[in-house]
Amino acid sequence: MQVEKGDFEHERKKGEKGRIIFHVDMNSFYASVEISLNPSLKGKPLAIAGNPKERRGIIVTCSYEARKLGVKTTMPLWQAKKLCPELIVKAPNFDQYRKASTRMFQILREYTSIVEPVSIDEGYLDITEYVTDHPLKIAQSIQNRLLQEMNLPCSIGIAPNKFLAKMASDMKKPLGITILRKRDVQKILWPMPVSEMHGVGAKTAEKLHTIGMETIGDLAQGDEHQLQKLLGINGIRLKERANGIDHRRVDPESIYDFKSIGNSTTLPRDISSQNNLLTVLQKLAQTVSARLKNKEVYTTNIAVTIRYKDRTTLTRSKKLGNPIQEEMDIYQQAKSIFLKNWNGTPVRLLGITGNDLVDEKYAYKQLDLFTYEKDAKEEPLLEAIDHLRKKFGEDIIKKGLKTSHKEGHTDTSFNKDFLLEDDE
């Protein structure tokens, strides 16, 4: 286990008690869960992907042994097999991953009630009011328990705020514990490339390079007017982060912040044609999907509202197995609910609402065979891209960047974290 030595001295302001924040990040989570279920896989190059026998799909995650041989997340399986012929490939078992995640957060909540899940395999803890021992010993206790009780490794960052805790947890993997004090920012963070800063994606890094900002230190000392002109308010906030400033609190309820996004329409006349009503539903699904994408959230519950000619109104909902955001997914769910509950009489109003929303960074999708088959269809394209990159360089082709979804756009931001990037 790697531990940065030294006493933890959390920062204090006048009249304000400094915070002690942990960021717990599970190491190669899916692969580690598979190893915990089958210890014979330990120490071997392991990848989680789809249709192993047919070499279809992409790498969802892989063990550190596989990473040392060049295998990477999102790499096509055929390419990973070329790099590492001895690679062991397993299809994902999301039921087991969710069970492991639930147990992991149960353990974390035994140390403090202030736990904020970030995704299925990472979260923040505020232990300020729960300190009964040196923070380093508490982190070691968490790490040891996860390893001994679940056979799952993690890295932990300890800092006075969320940004520094996240940066710290990324510094030593696997099984690292790193303390990052605010006084260490200049020495440790400033020499790092700006592209390695949490919250700076490839697109933002390229923009910063155009004004001569290559390192985190350059950003920390950058001109605020220049940064605001280049990146808007995000430029100012990124400069604050680069200086180790982050006032966000650890919020256990943040995962439940989002309530609903929907759209309804009153029809110009009472309509009883099923085809016409389904056409209306499809247009509503298109708008709801656009709004979900604008807010960078997924829905886990679809509701359909039907108002009949006599103004009687019916709302029925369905809880979904996986978070969805795409128009066709929303339409198919809404169509199913509508056809099941429509009594055949003329309709005056239709509506679709996405409830129980989750931020994109919290949403995780249960991949299935269909997903991998779609990935496999892209293999000829991926091979062509690989050929072009070998011939002309890595930058000859880049992934498309997400564009704004104009339909259904509103100015109200659902982003809980302004550091989210379009390209990440």
Residue pairs with C-beta under 8 A, 6 or more apart in sequence:
1 140
1 143
1 175
1 176
1 177
2 172
2 175
2 176
2 177
2 178
3 136
3 140
3 176
3 177
3 178
4 172
4 177
4 178
4 179
4 180
6 179
7 134
8 20
8 134
8 135
8 136
8 158
8 179
8 181
9 181
9 183
10 18
10 19
10 20
10 128
10 160
10 181
11 18
11 160
11 181
11 182
11 183
12 18
17 128
18 128
18 160
19 126
19 128
19 160
19 161
20 126
20 127
20 128
20 131
20 135
20 158
20 160
21 124
21 125
21 126
21 127
21 128
21 158
21 159
21 160
21 161
21 162
21 164
21 165
21 250
22 124
22 125
22 127
22 135
22 138
22 139
22 142
22 156
22 157
22 158
22 165
23 122
23 123
23 124
23 125
23 156
23 157
23 159
23 162
23 165
23 166
23 168
23 169
24 108
24 122
24 123
24 124
24 125
24 142
24 154
24 155
24 156
24 169
25 121
25 122
25 154
25 155
25 156
25 157
25 169
25 170
25 173
26 32
26 104
26 121
26 122
26 146
26 152
26 153
26 154
27 64
27 152
27 153
27 154
27 155
27 173
27 174
27 175
28 61
28 62
28 63
28 64
28 67
28 153
28 174
29 61
29 97
29 100
29 101
29 120
29 121
29 152
30 48
30 60
30 61
30 92
30 97
31 46
31 47
31 48
31 61
31 62
31 63
31 66
32 63
32 151
32 152
32 153
33 93
33 96
33 97
33 100
33 152
34 41
34 46
34 48
34 90
34 93
35 41
35 42
35 46
35 63
35 151
36 100
36 150
36 151
36 152
37 96
39 151
41 63
41 88
43 65
44 63
44 65
44 86
44 88
45 62
45 63
45 65
45 66
45 69
45 71
45 84
45 86
45 87
45 88
46 62
46 63
46 65
46 66
46 87
46 88
46 89
46 90
47 59
47 60
47 61
47 62
47 63
47 66
47 71
47 77
47 80
47 87
47 88
47 89
47 90
48 59
48 60
48 61
48 62
48 89
48 90
48 91
48 92
49 57
49 58
49 59
49 60
49 77
49 80
49 89
49 90
49 91
49 92
49 372
50 56
50 57
50 58
50 60
50 77
50 91
50 92
50 367
50 369
50 371
50 372
50 375
51 57
51 77
51 91
51 369
51 372
51 373
51 376
52 77
52 89
52 90
52 91
54 376
55 77
55 78
55 81
56 77
56 372
56 373
56 375
56 376
56 379
57 76
57 77
57 371
57 372
57 375
57 376
58 74
58 75
58 76
58 77
58 372
58 375
59 71
59 72
59 73
59 74
59 75
59 76
59 77
59 80
60 73
60 92
60 367
61 73
62 71
62 72
62 73
62 80
62 87
64 173
64 174
66 80
66 84
66 87
69 83
69 84
69 87
70 83
70 84
71 80
71 83
71 84
71 87
72 80
76 375
76 378
76 379
76 382
77 89
78 379
79 382
79 386
80 87
80 89
81 87
81 89
92 367
94 364
94 366
94 367
97 120
98 120
100 150
100 152
101 120
101 121
103 150
104 121
104 146
104 150
104 152
105 115
105 117
105 123
107 142
107 145
107 146
107 149
107 150
108 115
108 123
108 125
108 142
109 115
111 125
111 127
111 130
111 138
111 141
111 142
112 125
112 126
112 127
112 129
112 130
113 252
114 125
114 126
114 127
114 129
114 250
114 252
115 123
115 124
115 125
115 250
115 252
116 123
116 124
116 125
116 250
116 251
116 252
116 254
116 255
117 123
117 255
117 362
118 124
118 361
118 362
119 361
119 362
119 364
120 364
122 169
124 162
124 165
124 250
125 250
126 249
126 250
127 135
127 138
131 138
132 138
135 158
135 179
136 158
136 177
136 179
139 156
139 158
139 177
140 177
142 154
142 156
143 153
143 154
143 156
143 175
143 177
146 152
146 153
146 154
147 153
147 154
147 175
153 174
153 175
154 174
154 175
155 169
155 170
155 172
155 173
155 174
155 175
155 176
155 177
155 178
156 168
156 169
156 176
156 177
156 178
157 164
157 165
157 166
157 167
157 168
157 169
157 170
157 171
157 178
157 180
158 165
158 168
158 177
158 178
158 179
158 180
159 165
159 167
159 168
159 179
159 180
159 181
159 182
160 181
160 182
161 244
161 245
161 246
161 247
161 248
162 246
162 248
162 250
163 198
163 199
163 241
163 244
163 246
163 248
163 419
164 180
164 182
164 185
164 244
164 246
165 180
166 198
167 180
167 189
167 197
167 198
168 178
168 179
168 180
169 176
169 178
170 198
171 178
171 180
172 178
180 188
180 189
182 244
185 220
185 243
185 244
186 217
186 220
189 197
189 216
189 217
189 242
189 244
190 215
190 216
190 217
190 220
190 242
191 215
191 216
191 217
192 215
192 216
193 205
193 214
193 215
193 216
194 200
194 205
194 208
194 209
194 213
194 214
194 215
194 216
194 218
194 219
195 202
195 205
196 216
197 216
197 219
197 238
197 241
197 242
198 241
198 419
199 238
199 241
199 417
199 419
199 420
199 421
200 208
200 238
200 421
201 421
201 422
201 423
201 424
202 423
203 401
203 421
203 422
203 423
204 231
204 234
204 238
204 421
204 423
207 230
207 231
208 214
208 218
208 219
208 230
210 230
211 222
211 226
211 230
212 218
213 219
213 222
216 242
217 242
219 227
219 238
219 239
219 242
220 239
220 242
220 243
222 235
222 239
224 235
224 236
224 239
226 235
227 235
227 236
227 238
227 239
228 235
228 236
229 235
231 238
233 418
234 418
234 419
237 418
237 419
238 419
240 246
241 419
248 417
254 416
255 358
255 359
255 362
257 359
257 416
258 295
258 297
258 357
258 358
258 359
258 414
259 355
259 357
260 353
260 354
260 355
260 356
260 357
261 288
261 291
261 292
261 295
261 297
261 299
261 353
261 354
261 357
262 288
262 303
262 351
262 352
262 353
262 354
263 284
263 287
263 288
263 291
263 351
263 352
263 353
263 408
264 284
264 305
264 349
264 350
264 351
264 352
264 353
265 280
265 283
265 284
265 349
265 350
265 351
266 307
266 348
266 349
267 280
267 347
267 348
267 349
267 350
270 309
270 346
270 347
270 348
271 277
271 280
271 346
271 347
271 348
272 344
272 345
272 346
272 347
274 342
277 338
277 342
277 347
277 350
278 335
278 338
280 350
281 304
281 331
281 334
281 335
281 338
281 350
281 352
282 327
282 331
284 334
284 350
284 351
284 352
285 327
285 328
285 330
285 331
285 334
285 352
286 327
286 331
286 407
287 407
287 408
288 299
288 330
288 352
288 353
288 354
288 408
289 325
289 326
289 327
289 330
289 405
289 408
290 327
290 405
290 406
290 407
290 408
290 409
291 405
291 408
291 409
291 410
292 298
292 299
292 325
292 354
292 357
293 325
293 405
294 404
294 405
294 408
294 409
294 410
295 357
295 413
295 414
295 415
296 359
296 360
296 414
296 415
296 420
297 325
297 357
297 358
297 359
297 360
297 363
297 414
298 323
298 324
298 325
298 357
298 358
298 360
298 363
299 320
299 323
299 324
299 325
299 330
299 354
299 355
299 356
299 357
300 319
300 320
300 322
300 323
300 324
300 355
300 356
300 357
300 358
301 317
301 318
301 319
301 320
301 354
301 355
301 356
302 317
302 318
302 320
302 324
302 330
302 333
302 334
302 337
302 352
302 353
302 354
302 355
303 315
303 316
303 317
303 318
303 337
303 352
303 353
303 354
303 355
304 315
304 316
304 317
304 334
304 337
304 338
304 341
304 350
304 351
304 352
304 353
305 313
305 314
305 315
305 349
305 350
305 351
305 352
305 353
306 313
306 314
306 315
306 338
306 341
306 342
306 347
306 349
306 350
307 313
307 314
307 347
307 348
307 349
307 350
308 314
308 343
308 345
308 346
308 347
308 348
309 345
309 346
309 347
309 348
311 348
313 349
314 341
316 337
316 340
316 341
317 337
317 353
317 355
318 333
318 336
318 337
319 356
320 333
321 366
322 365
322 366
323 358
323 363
323 364
323 365
324 330
324 333
330 352
330 354
334 352
338 350
357 414
359 414
359 416
360 420
361 417
361 420
365 371
385 397
388 396
388 397
389 396
389 397
399 423
401 422
401 423
402 422
402 423
